[in-house]
Amino acid sequence: MTQTIEDLFSSYRSDQAEIILGELGALGFVRVGGNPEAISMENVRMELFVLIGVDEEGKMVSHEIVRFDQIMRKK
């Protein structure tokens, strides 16, 4: 699934964040947080967390896909 998500990010331009959010939603991801610089989404069933960095214009500047078990190890 991680590769599928990476493919999503590489399939769209940085100014198409809303489309990617829609695609992630279709995969079962829900938005769990966010601020002006980041959008956080997770899929509990898949145990995946996605963090999308955005700039002041709303364009994507980065993304990270993290498995829940990786988050637990960081604590």
N, C-alpha and C positions, 0 to 999 in steps of 0.2 A: 504494500500500500504506500510505503514511503516513496517508492519510485513513481507511482501514479501521481502523487502530490507534486513531486519535483517536476514531472512532465507538465502538470497544469501551469506551474509558475513559468516554465520555459516556453509555453505555448501562447502566452499573452504578453502584451507590452506593459511597462511599468505604470502607465496611466489607466490600466484596465482592472484596477483592484476590485471594483464592484462585481465584475464578471467572475473573478477568481473566488470571491467570497460566496457568490451564488453556487459555483461549482463545488466548493467545499461543503456548503450547506446541503447540496444534493447527495453528498457522500456521508451525511450524518453529523457534520461538524456544527457546533453551536458557538456563538460568540459568548465568551465568558468575561471579557474585560477589554479594556482599551483606553487609550488616552490619545492626545493629539499626535504622538509619535509612534504608537504601536497598536495593533489589533491582535487580540488573543482569541484563539478558537480551540476547542477540544472535541474529541470524539471518545466518549467513555468506553463504548463497546470495543473500539480498536485500540484503546489506550494510547492515543496520540494527541499531542499538543502542538499547535502551530502558532508561531509568533511572527507577525508581519510588520516590519518597520516601514513607516510612511513619512514623507516629507511634508512641509507646510502646504503644498499644493495637493496633497492626497495621493501622490505617486508612490508606488512601492520602491523602497530602496534596499530592502533586505528581507530575508525570511529564514526561519529556522523551524525544523521539524524535530520534535523531541518525543521519545517514548516515555510513558509514565515511569517506568522503572529507572530511567536515567535521571528524572527529576528527583526521585526519592534518594538516589545515591548522592546527589549534590547537597542535600540537607545535612 
